[in-house]
Amino acid sequence: MRSAAWKVVWLGIATAVLGAAIGFYIVVYLRGGPPTINYVPVAGSGVNTTHITLQTVAAVGQGPHPDWVSYFAKNQQGTWIHGTIFKVPAHSLIHVTVYNFDGASGLRNPFFAQPRGLFGGAMTVDGKRLRVLNPDNASHTFAIPDLGVSVPLAPVGGNAPNQCSVAPCSLSKAHRTISFVFRSGAPGKHRWQCFVPCAAGFIFGFGGPMQTLGYMDGFLEVV
């Protein structure tokens, strides 16, 4: 009987510890995660048009993982934010500009070398229209599987002068400019991420920043 009673006590303690761990996770990781950046339509555009400006960097240079590869987003006040959760209006044309300051990593699946799901069917790289990128040259991707959107990012050359070492990076540093447009569609919450194995030091290149909100993946909240 005494043994059974102790089992109940230990079960109670284990349950309490588990509950505390879950509470800690919710408070620290969910509530303390990357900020949501709200984007609203451009005034006077004549159509429901919203602009998102991003940059990709080889090392975030701050926080608990300063050497992790990462995205940054510019809010509508013009400040670069280390965040990857974007809120956009439904049934809007989303114009995205990505300044890529990182080099080539290469794709394991050449499917992602072709831009897909875009309004107009193509992206522009440094102002030139492009329908496919050499898979070996892909630096990162911006992909929203739920919406069928996938865009490869052209790299900065390994020997390019004046490369960025401190994020967020200034446009005076070596970079590529990738632009594209997609439709946000109906209200919903969609995961987006990079599909280039760019997480150096992690098995198969898909750990660490590749699986962490605020770095190489995030959410698109369509409202």
C-alpha positions in Angstrom: 0.0 0.0 0.0 2.8 2.3 0.9 4.5 1.6 -2.4 1.3 2.4 -4.3 1.0 5.7 -2.3 4.5 6.7 -3.2 3.8 6.0 -6.9 0.9 8.4 -6.7 3.1 11.0 -5.1 5.8 10.6 -7.7 3.2 10.7 -10.5 1.9 13.9 -9.0 5.4 15.4 -8.9 6.1 14.3 -12.5 2.8 15.8 -13.7 3.6 19.1 -11.9 7.1 19.2 -13.5 5.7 18.5 -16.9 3.1 21.2 -16.5 5.7 23.7 -15.4 7.9 22.8 -18.4 5.0 23.3 -20.8 4.2 26.6 -19.2 7.8 27.7 -19.4 7.8 26.8 -23.1 4.7 28.8 -23.8 5.9 31.9 -21.9 9.5 31.9 -23.1 9.3 30.5 -26.6 5.8 31.2 -27.9 5.2 34.6 -26.2 8.8 35.6 -26.4 9.3 34.5 -30.0 10.0 36.7 -33.0 7.7 39.7 -33.5 4.8 39.9 -36.0 5.4 42.5 -38.6 2.2 44.1 -39.9 2.1 45.1 -43.6 -0.8 47.2 -44.9 -1.7 48.0 -48.5 0.0 50.9 -50.2 -2.1 54.0 -50.1 -3.3 55.3 -53.5 -2.0 52.3 -55.4 -5.4 51.8 -57.1 -5.3 48.0 -56.3 -4.9 46.0 -53.1 -1.1 46.1 -53.2 1.3 45.4 -50.3 5.1 45.6 -50.2 7.5 43.4 -48.1 11.2 44.1 -48.0 13.6 41.4 -46.8 17.3 40.7 -46.6 19.2 37.4 -46.2 22.6 37.4 -44.4 25.3 34.7 -43.8 25.4 35.4 -40.0 22.8 37.2 -37.9 25.5 38.7 -35.7 23.4 39.1 -32.6 21.3 37.2 -30.0 21.9 33.6 -28.8 23.1 32.3 -32.2 25.2 35.1 -33.8 26.7 32.8 -36.4 23.4 31.5 -37.7 22.2 32.4 -41.2 19.1 34.5 -41.2 16.4 36.6 -42.8 15.6 40.2 -41.7 12.5 42.1 -42.6 12.0 45.9 -42.9 8.9 47.2 -41.2 6.8 49.9 -42.7 8.6 52.5 -40.6 11.8 51.6 -42.4 13.5 49.7 -39.5 15.1 46.3 -40.0 13.6 43.7 -37.7 15.0 40.3 -36.9 11.6 38.6 -37.4 9.9 36.3 -39.9 6.2 36.5 -39.0 4.4 38.7 -41.5 0.8 39.8 -41.4 -0.7 40.8 -44.8 -4.2 41.6 -46.1 -6.2 38.8 -47.9 -6.7 38.9 -51.7 -3.8 41.3 -52.1 -0.8 41.4 -54.5 2.3 41.0 -52.3 5.3 42.7 -53.9 8.5 41.2 -52.3 12.0 42.6 -52.6 14.8 40.5 -51.2 18.4 41.9 -50.8 20.6 38.8 -50.6 24.0 39.4 -49.0 25.0 35.7 -48.9 26.9 33.3 -51.2 25.8 30.2 -53.0 24.9 27.0 -51.1 23.2 25.0 -53.9 20.0 23.0 -54.1 19.6 19.3 -53.5 16.3 19.4 -55.4 16.4 21.3 -58.7 12.6 21.7 -58.5 13.2 24.8 -56.4 15.5 26.4 -59.0 12.4 27.6 -60.9 10.3 30.4 -59.5 6.7 29.2 -59.1 3.4 30.5 -58.0 4.2 34.1 -59.0 2.0 36.8 -60.5 3.5 37.3 -63.9 5.3 33.9 -63.9 8.8 35.2 -63.2 11.1 37.0 -60.8 13.6 39.7 -61.5 17.3 39.5 -60.5 19.1 42.8 -60.4 16.4 44.2 -62.6 16.5 41.4 -65.2 13.6 39.0 -65.7 14.5 35.4 -64.8 12.5 32.2 -65.2 15.0 29.7 -63.8 18.2 29.8 -61.7 21.1 27.4 -62.0 20.5 25.0 -59.0 24.1 25.1 -58.0 23.9 28.9 -57.6 21.0 29.1 -55.3 21.8 30.9 -52.1 18.4 30.5 -50.4 14.7 30.2 -51.3 11.6 32.0 -50.1 8.9 29.3 -50.3 5.2 29.2 -49.1 4.1 25.6 -49.9 0.5 26.3 -49.0 0.3 28.9 -51.7 2.5 27.1 -54.3 5.0 29.9 -54.1 8.8 29.2 -54.4 11.5 31.6 -55.3 15.3 30.9 -55.5 17.7 33.6 -54.5 20.7 34.5 -56.6 24.0 34.6 -54.7 26.7 37.1 -54.1 30.0 36.0 -55.8 32.6 34.5 -53.5 35.2 37.0 -54.7 32.8 40.0 -54.6 34.4 43.0 -52.9 32.9 44.8 -49.9 30.9 41.9 -48.5 28.7 42.4 -45.5 29.9 41.2 -42.1 27.5 42.8 -39.7 23.7 42.4 -40.0 21.4 44.0 -40.9 23.4 44.9 -44.0 23.6 48.2 -45.7 22.9 48.3 -49.5 26.4 49.8 -49.9 27.6 46.2 -49.4 27.8 43.5 -52.1 24.3 42.1 -52.7 21.8 40.8 -55.2 18.3 42.2 -55.6 15.5 39.7 -56.2 11.9 40.9 -56.7 8.7 39.0 -57.3 4.9 39.2 -56.8 2.4 36.7 -55.5 -1.3 36.7 -54.4 -2.0 36.3 -50.7 -5.4 34.6 -51.3 -8.0 33.9 -48.6 -7.4 34.4 -44.9 -5.2 31.8 -43.3 -1.9 31.1 -41.7 0.9 29.7 -43.9 4.4 28.4 -43.0 7.2 29.7 -45.2 10.8 28.7 -45.2 14.1 28.3 -47.1 14.7 24.9 -48.8 18.4 25.4 -49.4 20.5 23.3 -46.9 22.3 26.4 -45.7 22.7 25.6 -42.0 26.5 25.0 -41.8 27.5 22.7 -39.0 24.2 20.8 -38.8 23.5 17.4 -40.2 22.4 17.6 -43.8 22.4 21.4 -43.5 18.7 21.5 -42.4 19.0 21.9 -38.6 19.4 24.9 -36.4 18.4 28.1 -38.2 16.5 26.1 -40.9 14.0 25.0 -38.2 13.8 28.0 -36.0 11.3 30.9 -36.3 13.0 34.2 -36.8 15.9 32.8 -38.9 15.2 30.8 -42.1 11.5 30.2 -41.7 8.4 31.9 -40.4 4.7 32.4 -41.0 2.6 34.4 -43.4 -0.6 35.5 -41.6 -3.3 36.5 -44.2 -6.1 38.5 -42.6 
